[in-house]
Protein backbone atom coordinates (compact mmCIF):
# COMPACT_ATOMS: atom_id res chain seq x y z
CA UNK A 1 0.00 0.00 0.00
CA UNK A 2 1.31 3.46 -0.84
CA UNK A 3 1.61 6.17 1.79
CA UNK A 4 2.37 9.86 1.64
CA UNK A 5 6.08 9.10 1.94
CA UNK A 6 6.05 6.81 -1.07
CA UNK A 7 4.20 9.49 -3.05
CA UNK A 8 7.58 11.28 -3.03
CA UNK A 9 6.17 14.59 -1.80
CA UNK A 10 8.42 16.19 0.80
CA UNK A 11 5.90 18.75 2.08
CA UNK A 12 2.53 17.65 0.66
CA UNK A 13 -0.42 20.01 0.79
CA UNK A 14 -3.90 18.70 1.39
CA UNK A 15 -6.53 21.08 0.07
CA UNK A 16 -9.94 21.65 1.61
CA UNK A 17 -12.29 18.75 0.77
CA UNK A 18 -9.64 16.46 -0.70
CA UNK A 19 -10.41 12.86 0.28
CA UNK A 20 -7.87 10.52 1.88
CA UNK A 21 -8.09 6.77 2.37
CA UNK A 22 -7.00 5.75 5.88
CA UNK A 23 -5.24 2.57 6.90
CA UNK A 24 -8.47 1.18 8.45
CA UNK A 25 -10.39 1.58 5.18
CA UNK A 26 -12.36 4.67 6.18
CA UNK A 27 -12.33 7.74 3.95
CA UNK A 28 -11.68 11.19 5.47
CA UNK A 29 -12.68 14.50 3.90
CA UNK A 30 -10.03 17.11 4.66
CA UNK A 31 -11.30 20.26 6.36
CA UNK A 32 -9.19 23.30 5.55
CA UNK A 33 -6.07 23.62 3.42
CA UNK A 34 -3.21 22.06 5.37
CA UNK A 35 0.51 21.55 4.92
CA UNK A 36 1.20 18.04 6.18
CA UNK A 37 3.81 18.35 8.91
CA UNK A 38 5.26 15.74 11.23
CA UNK A 39 3.54 16.89 14.40
CA UNK A 40 0.33 18.68 13.40
CA UNK A 41 -2.92 16.71 13.22
CA UNK A 42 -4.71 16.54 9.89
CA UNK A 43 -8.26 17.76 10.52
CA UNK A 44 -11.30 16.41 8.75
CA UNK A 45 -14.44 14.35 8.96
CA UNK A 46 -15.00 10.68 8.26
CA UNK A 47 -17.12 10.74 5.11
CA UNK A 48 -17.42 7.03 4.29
CA UNK A 49 -17.00 3.81 6.25
CA UNK A 50 -16.62 0.26 4.83
CA UNK A 51 -20.02 -1.44 4.97
CA UNK A 52 -20.99 -4.59 3.07
CA UNK A 53 -24.60 -3.34 3.10
CA UNK A 54 -23.66 0.14 1.89
CA UNK A 55 -24.74 1.73 -1.38
CA UNK A 56 -21.48 3.40 -2.46
CA UNK A 57 -18.85 1.53 -4.44
CA UNK A 58 -15.32 2.96 -4.33
CA UNK A 59 -12.41 1.03 -5.83
CA UNK A 60 -14.20 -2.27 -5.34
CA UNK A 61 -15.13 -1.63 -1.69
CA UNK A 62 -18.70 -1.01 -0.54
CA UNK A 63 -19.20 2.01 1.71
CA UNK A 64 -21.92 3.86 3.58
CA UNK A 65 -22.00 7.31 5.16
CA UNK A 66 -21.57 7.40 8.97
CA UNK A 67 -24.51 9.75 9.46
CA UNK A 68 -28.03 9.55 10.78
CA UNK A 69 -30.72 12.24 10.95
CA UNK A 70 -32.28 13.19 14.31
CA UNK A 71 -34.89 15.96 14.55
CA UNK A 72 -33.97 17.13 11.07
CA UNK A 73 -30.27 17.48 11.94
CA UNK A 74 -27.53 15.24 10.56
CA UNK A 75 -25.50 13.49 13.29
CA UNK A 76 -22.34 11.37 13.21
CA UNK A 77 -22.39 7.74 14.27
CA UNK A 78 -19.71 6.34 16.57
CA UNK A 79 -17.82 5.03 13.52
CA UNK A 80 -17.68 8.57 12.18
CA UNK A 81 -14.85 9.81 14.39
CA UNK A 82 -11.20 9.05 14.89
CA UNK A 83 -8.71 11.05 16.95
CA UNK A 84 -4.95 11.41 16.88
CA UNK A 85 -4.11 11.45 20.58
CA UNK A 86 -3.13 13.33 22.53
CA UNK A 87 -4.54 16.73 21.56
CA UNK A 88 -4.03 19.75 23.80
CA UNK A 89 -7.21 20.64 25.69
CA UNK A 90 -7.95 23.75 23.62
CA UNK A 91 -7.72 21.81 20.35
CA UNK A 92 -9.79 19.00 21.77
CA UNK A 93 -12.48 21.60 22.44
CA UNK A 94 -12.23 23.29 19.01
CA UNK A 95 -12.30 19.93 17.22
CA UNK A 96 -14.97 18.33 19.41
CA UNK A 97 -16.90 17.03 16.40
CA UNK A 98 -14.00 16.51 13.99
CA UNK A 99 -11.60 13.68 13.27
CA UNK A 100 -7.83 14.05 13.39
CA UNK A 101 -5.22 11.73 11.90
CA UNK A 102 -1.46 11.67 11.42
CA UNK A 103 0.07 11.47 7.97
CA UNK A 104 1.32 7.90 8.54
CA UNK A 105 -2.30 6.69 8.38
CA UNK A 106 -2.90 7.99 4.84
CA UNK A 107 -2.87 5.38 2.09
CA UNK A 108 -4.31 7.29 -0.87
CA UNK A 109 -5.35 10.83 -1.80
CA UNK A 110 -8.20 11.88 -4.09
CA UNK A 111 -7.72 15.49 -5.23
CA UNK A 112 -10.79 17.62 -5.89
CA UNK A 113 -9.62 18.55 -9.41
CA UNK A 114 -9.15 14.87 -10.28
CA UNK A 115 -12.62 14.03 -8.96
CA UNK A 116 -14.11 16.82 -11.09
CA UNK A 117 -12.53 15.45 -14.25
CA UNK A 118 -13.83 11.96 -13.47
CA UNK A 119 -17.25 13.31 -12.51
CA UNK A 120 -17.64 15.25 -15.73
CA UNK A 121 -16.88 12.07 -17.67
CA UNK A 122 -19.42 10.00 -15.69
CA UNK A 123 -23.17 9.53 -15.68
CA UNK A 124 -23.72 12.78 -13.74
CA UNK A 125 -21.47 14.83 -16.00
CA UNK A 126 -24.29 16.83 -17.59
CA UNK A 127 -25.73 17.78 -14.17
CA UNK A 128 -22.34 18.79 -12.80
CA UNK A 129 -21.55 20.84 -15.91
CA UNK A 130 -24.93 22.60 -15.81
CA UNK A 131 -24.57 23.51 -12.12
CA UNK A 132 -21.06 24.91 -12.75
CA UNK A 133 -22.14 27.01 -15.73
CA UNK A 134 -25.15 28.32 -13.84
CA UNK A 135 -22.96 29.19 -10.85
CA UNK A 136 -20.58 31.15 -13.07
CA UNK A 137 -23.52 33.14 -14.41
CA UNK A 138 -24.97 33.87 -10.97
CA UNK A 139 -21.66 34.45 -9.13
CA UNK A 140 -19.26 36.36 -11.41
CA UNK A 141 -16.32 36.18 -8.96
CA UNK A 142 -16.39 32.39 -9.26
CA UNK A 143 -15.10 32.64 -12.85
CA UNK A 144 -11.65 33.59 -11.52
CA UNK A 145 -11.45 30.57 -9.19
CA UNK A 146 -10.19 27.02 -9.52
CA UNK A 147 -13.12 24.58 -9.40
CA UNK A 148 -13.10 21.02 -8.08
CA UNK A 149 -15.61 18.35 -7.08
CA UNK A 150 -16.01 16.60 -3.73
CA UNK A 151 -18.77 14.87 -1.76
CA UNK A 152 -20.40 11.59 -2.69
CA UNK A 153 -20.48 12.69 -6.31
CA UNK A 154 -16.73 13.03 -6.33
CA UNK A 155 -16.17 9.41 -5.28
CA UNK A 156 -19.31 7.68 -6.54
CA UNK A 157 -18.79 9.05 -10.04
CA UNK A 158 -15.64 6.94 -10.26
CA UNK A 159 -17.81 3.84 -10.38
CA UNK A 160 -20.39 4.78 -12.98
CA UNK A 161 -22.08 7.32 -10.76
CA UNK A 162 -25.42 7.61 -9.01
CA UNK A 163 -28.06 10.32 -9.07
CA UNK A 164 -26.68 13.26 -7.09
CA UNK A 165 -28.66 14.89 -4.30
CA UNK A 166 -26.45 17.95 -4.71
CA UNK A 167 -23.25 19.00 -6.43
CA UNK A 168 -20.43 19.67 -3.95
CA UNK A 169 -18.04 22.07 -5.64
CA UNK A 170 -14.75 23.32 -4.22
CA UNK A 171 -14.07 26.95 -5.11
CA UNK A 172 -10.42 27.88 -4.61
CA UNK A 173 -9.56 31.55 -5.13
CA UNK A 174 -6.08 32.93 -5.70
CA UNK A 175 -6.51 35.48 -2.91
CA UNK A 176 -8.57 36.06 0.21
CA UNK A 177 -10.24 38.96 -1.59
CA UNK A 178 -11.31 36.60 -4.37
CA UNK A 179 -12.89 34.10 -1.99
CA UNK A 180 -14.55 36.92 -0.05
CA UNK A 181 -16.09 38.22 -3.30
CA UNK A 182 -17.58 34.78 -4.02
CA UNK A 183 -19.02 34.62 -0.49
CA UNK A 184 -20.48 38.12 -0.63
CA UNK A 185 -22.09 37.52 -4.02
CA UNK A 186 -23.64 34.28 -2.75
CA UNK A 187 -25.00 36.01 0.35
CA UNK A 188 -26.48 38.85 -1.72
CA UNK A 189 -28.03 36.40 -4.18
CA UNK A 190 -29.84 34.48 -1.44
CA UNK A 191 -30.94 37.64 0.38
CA UNK A 192 -32.43 39.12 -2.79
CA UNK A 193 -33.79 35.95 -4.46
CA UNK A 194 -35.96 33.80 -2.14
CA UNK A 195 -36.56 31.25 -4.90
CA UNK A 196 -32.93 30.12 -4.64
CA UNK A 197 -33.00 29.54 -0.87
CA UNK A 198 -32.86 26.10 0.66
CA UNK A 199 -33.85 24.82 4.09
CA UNK A 200 -32.01 21.61 4.86
CA UNK A 201 -30.53 19.80 7.87
CA UNK A 202 -32.59 21.94 10.23
CA UNK A 203 -31.46 25.38 8.99
CA UNK A 204 -31.62 28.00 6.27
CA UNK A 205 -28.39 28.41 4.30
CA UNK A 206 -26.55 31.51 3.09
CA UNK A 207 -24.24 29.32 1.02
CA UNK A 208 -26.20 26.41 -0.50
CA UNK A 209 -28.83 27.15 -3.12
CA UNK A 210 -31.31 25.34 -5.38
CA UNK A 211 -31.91 25.94 -9.09
CA UNK A 212 -33.57 23.90 -11.86
CA UNK A 213 -30.13 22.44 -12.65
CA UNK A 214 -29.63 21.14 -9.10
CA UNK A 215 -28.47 22.04 -5.59
CA UNK A 216 -25.05 23.66 -5.28
CA UNK A 217 -23.08 23.15 -2.07
CA UNK A 218 -19.89 25.23 -2.32
CA UNK A 219 -16.70 24.83 -0.27
CA UNK A 220 -14.74 28.06 -0.49
CA UNK A 221 -11.04 28.57 0.19
CA UNK A 222 -8.10 30.65 -0.98
CA UNK A 223 -4.41 30.17 -1.65
CA UNK A 224 -3.70 32.18 1.52
CA UNK A 225 -5.87 30.03 3.81
CA UNK A 226 -3.15 27.85 5.31
CA UNK A 227 -1.09 30.72 6.69
CA UNK A 228 -3.73 31.67 9.26
CA UNK A 229 -4.71 28.10 10.09
CA UNK A 230 -1.03 27.47 10.73
CA UNK A 231 -1.02 30.37 13.17
CA UNK A 232 -3.17 28.43 15.61
CA UNK A 233 -1.28 27.61 18.82
CA UNK A 234 -1.30 23.86 18.11
CA UNK A 235 1.01 22.70 20.87
CA UNK A 236 -0.35 24.65 23.81
CA UNK A 237 3.15 25.81 24.72
CA UNK A 238 2.33 29.33 23.55
CA UNK A 239 -0.70 29.57 25.82
CA UNK A 240 -1.03 31.21 29.21
CA UNK A 241 -4.38 29.66 30.04
CA UNK A 242 -7.89 29.77 28.66
CA UNK A 243 -11.39 30.68 29.79
CA UNK A 244 -14.92 30.17 28.52
CA UNK A 245 -16.35 33.39 27.08
CA UNK A 246 -19.76 34.64 26.02
CA UNK A 247 -19.18 37.58 23.66
CA UNK A 248 -21.75 39.94 22.19
CA UNK A 249 -20.01 41.55 19.27
CA UNK A 250 -20.11 42.97 15.77
CA UNK A 251 -18.24 41.40 12.86
CA UNK A 252 -15.52 43.73 11.57
CA UNK A 253 -13.83 41.28 9.19
CA UNK A 254 -15.62 38.41 7.42
CA UNK A 255 -13.04 37.76 4.70
CA UNK A 256 -12.86 34.08 5.60
CA UNK A 257 -16.40 33.61 6.85
CA UNK A 258 -17.03 30.79 4.35
CA UNK A 259 -13.68 29.05 4.79
CA UNK A 260 -13.03 25.93 6.82
CA UNK A 261 -12.36 26.73 9.56
CA UNK A 262 -14.67 29.75 9.63
CA UNK A 263 -12.64 32.79 10.66
CA UNK A 264 -14.14 36.09 11.81
CA UNK A 265 -12.79 39.16 13.58
CA UNK A 266 -15.29 40.42 16.14
CA UNK A 267 -15.31 43.60 18.19
CA UNK A 268 -17.12 43.27 21.50
CA UNK A 269 -20.03 45.64 22.10
CA UNK A 270 -19.16 46.22 25.75
CA UNK A 271 -17.03 49.08 27.05
CA UNK A 272 -13.75 47.26 26.36
CA UNK A 273 -14.31 47.07 22.57
CA UNK A 274 -12.04 44.02 22.66
CA UNK A 275 -11.11 42.23 19.44
CA UNK A 276 -11.53 38.46 19.02
CA UNK A 277 -10.33 36.18 16.25
CA UNK A 278 -12.94 33.43 15.98
CA UNK A 279 -12.30 29.94 14.64
CA UNK A 280 -15.05 27.36 14.07
CA UNK A 281 -14.72 24.07 12.16
CA UNK A 282 -18.47 23.37 12.04
CA UNK A 283 -19.45 23.38 8.35
CA UNK A 284 -22.90 24.70 9.29
CA UNK A 285 -21.28 27.97 10.43
CA UNK A 286 -19.87 28.86 7.01
CA UNK A 287 -21.00 32.24 5.62
CA UNK A 288 -23.40 32.77 8.53
CA UNK A 289 -22.06 36.29 9.13
CA UNK A 290 -21.15 39.36 7.08
CA UNK A 291 -19.37 42.56 8.09
CA UNK A 292 -21.53 44.76 10.32
CA UNK A 293 -23.75 41.95 11.55
CA UNK A 294 -24.09 41.45 15.30
CA UNK A 295 -23.96 38.14 17.07
CA UNK A 296 -23.55 36.22 20.28
CA UNK A 297 -20.53 33.96 20.33
CA UNK A 298 -19.71 31.34 22.97
CA UNK A 299 -16.37 29.60 23.08
CA UNK A 300 -12.95 29.16 24.59
CA UNK A 301 -10.88 32.32 24.77
CA UNK A 302 -7.12 31.73 24.77
CA UNK A 303 -4.76 33.94 26.74
CA UNK A 304 -2.61 34.70 23.73
CA UNK A 305 -2.75 37.24 20.92
CA UNK A 306 -3.06 37.03 17.13
CA UNK A 307 -1.79 40.09 15.27
CA UNK A 308 -4.11 41.38 12.53
CA UNK A 309 -4.53 44.62 10.60
CA UNK A 310 -7.48 45.39 12.88
CA UNK A 311 -5.23 45.03 15.94
CA UNK A 312 -4.29 42.37 18.46
CA UNK A 313 -7.03 39.73 18.78
CA UNK A 314 -7.81 37.17 21.46
CA UNK A 315 -8.31 33.73 19.81
CA UNK A 316 -11.89 32.56 20.37
CA UNK A 317 -12.44 28.86 19.63
CA UNK A 318 -16.08 27.92 18.92
CA UNK A 319 -16.96 24.23 18.88
CA UNK A 320 -20.24 24.31 16.95
CA UNK A 321 -22.45 26.57 14.86
CA UNK A 322 -25.19 26.69 17.49
CA UNK A 323 -22.79 28.74 19.63
CA UNK A 324 -22.79 31.51 16.99
CA UNK A 325 -26.18 33.25 16.97
CA UNK A 326 -26.78 35.97 14.39
CA UNK A 327 -28.71 38.80 16.07
CA UNK A 328 -29.25 40.55 12.72
CA UNK A 329 -30.54 37.71 10.47
CA UNK A 330 -30.32 38.34 6.71
CA UNK A 331 -34.03 37.90 5.97
CA UNK A 332 -37.31 37.64 7.81
CA UNK A 333 -37.99 34.17 9.18
CA UNK A 334 -34.35 33.07 8.84
CA UNK A 335 -33.84 29.80 10.75
CA UNK A 336 -30.35 29.16 12.18
C-alpha positions as CSV (number, residue, x, y, z in Angstrom):
1,X,0.0,0.0,0.0
2,X,1.3,3.5,-0.8
3,X,1.6,6.2,1.8
4,X,2.4,9.9,1.6
5,X,6.1,9.1,1.9
6,X,6.0,6.8,-1.1
7,X,4.2,9.5,-3.0
8,X,7.6,11.3,-3.0
9,X,6.2,14.6,-1.8
10,X,8.4,16.2,0.8
11,X,5.9,18.7,2.1
12,X,2.5,17.7,0.7
13,X,-0.4,20.0,0.8
14,X,-3.9,18.7,1.4
15,X,-6.5,21.1,0.1
16,X,-9.9,21.6,1.6
17,X,-12.3,18.8,0.8
18,X,-9.6,16.5,-0.7
19,X,-10.4,12.9,0.3
20,X,-7.9,10.5,1.9
21,X,-8.1,6.8,2.4
22,X,-7.0,5.8,5.9
23,X,-5.2,2.6,6.9
24,X,-8.5,1.2,8.4
25,X,-10.4,1.6,5.2
26,X,-12.4,4.7,6.2
27,X,-12.3,7.7,3.9
28,X,-11.7,11.2,5.5
29,X,-12.7,14.5,3.9
30,X,-10.0,17.1,4.7
31,X,-11.3,20.3,6.4
32,X,-9.2,23.3,5.5
33,X,-6.1,23.6,3.4
34,X,-3.2,22.1,5.4
35,X,0.5,21.5,4.9
36,X,1.2,18.0,6.2
37,X,3.8,18.4,8.9
38,X,5.3,15.7,11.2
39,X,3.5,16.9,14.4
40,X,0.3,18.7,13.4
41,X,-2.9,16.7,13.2
42,X,-4.7,16.5,9.9
43,X,-8.3,17.8,10.5
44,X,-11.3,16.4,8.7
45,X,-14.4,14.4,9.0
46,X,-15.0,10.7,8.3
47,X,-17.1,10.7,5.1
48,X,-17.4,7.0,4.3
49,X,-17.0,3.8,6.2
50,X,-16.6,0.3,4.8
51,X,-20.0,-1.4,5.0
52,X,-21.0,-4.6,3.1
53,X,-24.6,-3.3,3.1
54,X,-23.7,0.1,1.9
55,X,-24.7,1.7,-1.4
56,X,-21.5,3.4,-2.5
57,X,-18.8,1.5,-4.4
58,X,-15.3,3.0,-4.3
59,X,-12.4,1.0,-5.8
60,X,-14.2,-2.3,-5.3
61,X,-15.1,-1.6,-1.7
62,X,-18.7,-1.0,-0.5
63,X,-19.2,2.0,1.7
64,X,-21.9,3.9,3.6
65,X,-22.0,7.3,5.2
66,X,-21.6,7.4,9.0
67,X,-24.5,9.7,9.5
68,X,-28.0,9.6,10.8
69,X,-30.7,12.2,10.9
70,X,-32.3,13.2,14.3
71,X,-34.9,16.0,14.5
72,X,-34.0,17.1,11.1
73,X,-30.3,17.5,11.9
74,X,-27.5,15.2,10.6
75,X,-25.5,13.5,13.3
76,X,-22.3,11.4,13.2
77,X,-22.4,7.7,14.3
78,X,-19.7,6.3,16.6
79,X,-17.8,5.0,13.5
80,X,-17.7,8.6,12.2
81,X,-14.8,9.8,14.4
82,X,-11.2,9.0,14.9
83,X,-8.7,11.0,16.9
84,X,-4.9,11.4,16.9
85,X,-4.1,11.4,20.6
86,X,-3.1,13.3,22.5
87,X,-4.5,16.7,21.6
88,X,-4.0,19.8,23.8
89,X,-7.2,20.6,25.7
90,X,-7.9,23.8,23.6
91,X,-7.7,21.8,20.4
92,X,-9.8,19.0,21.8
93,X,-12.5,21.6,22.4
94,X,-12.2,23.3,19.0
95,X,-12.3,19.9,17.2
96,X,-15.0,18.3,19.4
97,X,-16.9,17.0,16.4
98,X,-14.0,16.5,14.0
99,X,-11.6,13.7,13.3
100,X,-7.8,14.1,13.4
101,X,-5.2,11.7,11.9
102,X,-1.5,11.7,11.4
103,X,0.1,11.5,8.0
104,X,1.3,7.9,8.5
105,X,-2.3,6.7,8.4
106,X,-2.9,8.0,4.8
107,X,-2.9,5.4,2.1
108,X,-4.3,7.3,-0.9
109,X,-5.3,10.8,-1.8
110,X,-8.2,11.9,-4.1
111,X,-7.7,15.5,-5.2
112,X,-10.8,17.6,-5.9
113,X,-9.6,18.6,-9.4
114,X,-9.2,14.9,-10.3
115,X,-12.6,14.0,-9.0
116,X,-14.1,16.8,-11.1
117,X,-12.5,15.4,-14.2
118,X,-13.8,12.0,-13.5
119,X,-17.3,13.3,-12.5
120,X,-17.6,15.3,-15.7
121,X,-16.9,12.1,-17.7
122,X,-19.4,10.0,-15.7
123,X,-23.2,9.5,-15.7
124,X,-23.7,12.8,-13.7
125,X,-21.5,14.8,-16.0
126,X,-24.3,16.8,-17.6
127,X,-25.7,17.8,-14.2
128,X,-22.3,18.8,-12.8
129,X,-21.5,20.8,-15.9
130,X,-24.9,22.6,-15.8
131,X,-24.6,23.5,-12.1
132,X,-21.1,24.9,-12.8
133,X,-22.1,27.0,-15.7
134,X,-25.2,28.3,-13.8
135,X,-23.0,29.2,-10.8
136,X,-20.6,31.1,-13.1
137,X,-23.5,33.1,-14.4
138,X,-25.0,33.9,-11.0
139,X,-21.7,34.5,-9.1
140,X,-19.3,36.4,-11.4
141,X,-16.3,36.2,-9.0
142,X,-16.4,32.4,-9.3
143,X,-15.1,32.6,-12.8
144,X,-11.7,33.6,-11.5
145,X,-11.4,30.6,-9.2
146,X,-10.2,27.0,-9.5
147,X,-13.1,24.6,-9.4
148,X,-13.1,21.0,-8.1
149,X,-15.6,18.3,-7.1
150,X,-16.0,16.6,-3.7
151,X,-18.8,14.9,-1.8
152,X,-20.4,11.6,-2.7
153,X,-20.5,12.7,-6.3
154,X,-16.7,13.0,-6.3
155,X,-16.2,9.4,-5.3
156,X,-19.3,7.7,-6.5
157,X,-18.8,9.0,-10.0
158,X,-15.6,6.9,-10.3
159,X,-17.8,3.8,-10.4
160,X,-20.4,4.8,-13.0
161,X,-22.1,7.3,-10.8
162,X,-25.4,7.6,-9.0
163,X,-28.1,10.3,-9.1
164,X,-26.7,13.3,-7.1
165,X,-28.7,14.9,-4.3
166,X,-26.5,18.0,-4.7
167,X,-23.2,19.0,-6.4
168,X,-20.4,19.7,-3.9
169,X,-18.0,22.1,-5.6
170,X,-14.8,23.3,-4.2
171,X,-14.1,26.9,-5.1
172,X,-10.4,27.9,-4.6
173,X,-9.6,31.6,-5.1
174,X,-6.1,32.9,-5.7
175,X,-6.5,35.5,-2.9
176,X,-8.6,36.1,0.2
177,X,-10.2,39.0,-1.6
178,X,-11.3,36.6,-4.4
179,X,-12.9,34.1,-2.0
180,X,-14.6,36.9,-0.1
181,X,-16.1,38.2,-3.3
182,X,-17.6,34.8,-4.0
183,X,-19.0,34.6,-0.5
184,X,-20.5,38.1,-0.6
185,X,-22.1,37.5,-4.0
186,X,-23.6,34.3,-2.7
187,X,-25.0,36.0,0.3
188,X,-26.5,38.8,-1.7
189,X,-28.0,36.4,-4.2
190,X,-29.8,34.5,-1.4
191,X,-30.9,37.6,0.4
192,X,-32.4,39.1,-2.8
193,X,-33.8,35.9,-4.5
194,X,-36.0,33.8,-2.1
195,X,-36.6,31.3,-4.9
196,X,-32.9,30.1,-4.6
197,X,-33.0,29.5,-0.9
198,X,-32.9,26.1,0.7
199,X,-33.9,24.8,4.1
200,X,-32.0,21.6,4.9
201,X,-30.5,19.8,7.9
202,X,-32.6,21.9,10.2
203,X,-31.5,25.4,9.0
204,X,-31.6,28.0,6.3
205,X,-28.4,28.4,4.3
206,X,-26.5,31.5,3.1
207,X,-24.2,29.3,1.0
208,X,-26.2,26.4,-0.5
209,X,-28.8,27.2,-3.1
210,X,-31.3,25.3,-5.4
211,X,-31.9,25.9,-9.1
212,X,-33.6,23.9,-11.9
213,X,-30.1,22.4,-12.6
214,X,-29.6,21.1,-9.1
215,X,-28.5,22.0,-5.6
216,X,-25.0,23.7,-5.3
217,X,-23.1,23.1,-2.1
218,X,-19.9,25.2,-2.3
219,X,-16.7,24.8,-0.3
220,X,-14.7,28.1,-0.5
221,X,-11.0,28.6,0.2
222,X,-8.1,30.7,-1.0
223,X,-4.4,30.2,-1.6
224,X,-3.7,32.2,1.5
225,X,-5.9,30.0,3.8
226,X,-3.2,27.9,5.3
227,X,-1.1,30.7,6.7
228,X,-3.7,31.7,9.3
229,X,-4.7,28.1,10.1
230,X,-1.0,27.5,10.7
231,X,-1.0,30.4,13.2
232,X,-3.2,28.4,15.6
233,X,-1.3,27.6,18.8
234,X,-1.3,23.9,18.1
235,X,1.0,22.7,20.9
236,X,-0.3,24.6,23.8
237,X,3.2,25.8,24.7
238,X,2.3,29.3,23.6
239,X,-0.7,29.6,25.8
240,X,-1.0,31.2,29.2
241,X,-4.4,29.7,30.0
242,X,-7.9,29.8,28.7
243,X,-11.4,30.7,29.8
244,X,-14.9,30.2,28.5
245,X,-16.3,33.4,27.1
246,X,-19.8,34.6,26.0
247,X,-19.2,37.6,23.7
248,X,-21.8,39.9,22.2
249,X,-20.0,41.6,19.3
250,X,-20.1,43.0,15.8
251,X,-18.2,41.4,12.9
252,X,-15.5,43.7,11.6
253,X,-13.8,41.3,9.2
254,X,-15.6,38.4,7.4
255,X,-13.0,37.8,4.7
256,X,-12.9,34.1,5.6
257,X,-16.4,33.6,6.9
258,X,-17.0,30.8,4.3
259,X,-13.7,29.0,4.8
260,X,-13.0,25.9,6.8
261,X,-12.4,26.7,9.6
262,X,-14.7,29.8,9.6
263,X,-12.6,32.8,10.7
264,X,-14.1,36.1,11.8
265,X,-12.8,39.2,13.6
266,X,-15.3,40.4,16.1
267,X,-15.3,43.6,18.2
268,X,-17.1,43.3,21.5
269,X,-20.0,45.6,22.1
270,X,-19.2,46.2,25.8
271,X,-17.0,49.1,27.1
272,X,-13.8,47.3,26.4
273,X,-14.3,47.1,22.6
274,X,-12.0,44.0,22.7
275,X,-11.1,42.2,19.4
276,X,-11.5,38.5,19.0
277,X,-10.3,36.2,16.3
278,X,-12.9,33.4,16.0
279,X,-12.3,29.9,14.6
280,X,-15.0,27.4,14.1
281,X,-14.7,24.1,12.2
282,X,-18.5,23.4,12.0
283,X,-19.5,23.4,8.3
284,X,-22.9,24.7,9.3
285,X,-21.3,28.0,10.4
286,X,-19.9,28.9,7.0
287,X,-21.0,32.2,5.6
288,X,-23.4,32.8,8.5
289,X,-22.1,36.3,9.1
290,X,-21.2,39.4,7.1
291,X,-19.4,42.6,8.1
292,X,-21.5,44.8,10.3
293,X,-23.8,41.9,11.6
294,X,-24.1,41.4,15.3
295,X,-24.0,38.1,17.1
296,X,-23.5,36.2,20.3
297,X,-20.5,34.0,20.3
298,X,-19.7,31.3,23.0
299,X,-16.4,29.6,23.1
300,X,-13.0,29.2,24.6
301,X,-10.9,32.3,24.8
302,X,-7.1,31.7,24.8
303,X,-4.8,33.9,26.7
304,X,-2.6,34.7,23.7
305,X,-2.8,37.2,20.9
306,X,-3.1,37.0,17.1
307,X,-1.8,40.1,15.3
308,X,-4.1,41.4,12.5
309,X,-4.5,44.6,10.6
310,X,-7.5,45.4,12.9
311,X,-5.2,45.0,15.9
312,X,-4.3,42.4,18.5
313,X,-7.0,39.7,18.8
314,X,-7.8,37.2,21.5
315,X,-8.3,33.7,19.8
316,X,-11.9,32.6,20.4
317,X,-12.4,28.9,19.6
318,X,-16.1,27.9,18.9
319,X,-17.0,24.2,18.9
320,X,-20.2,24.3,17.0
321,X,-22.4,26.6,14.9
322,X,-25.2,26.7,17.5
323,X,-22.8,28.7,19.6
324,X,-22.8,31.5,17.0
325,X,-26.2,33.3,17.0
326,X,-26.8,36.0,14.4
327,X,-28.7,38.8,16.1
328,X,-29.2,40.5,12.7
329,X,-30.5,37.7,10.5
330,X,-30.3,38.3,6.7
331,X,-34.0,37.9,6.0
332,X,-37.3,37.6,7.8
333,X,-38.0,34.2,9.2
334,X,-34.3,33.1,8.8
335,X,-33.8,29.8,10.7
336,X,-30.4,29.2,12.2
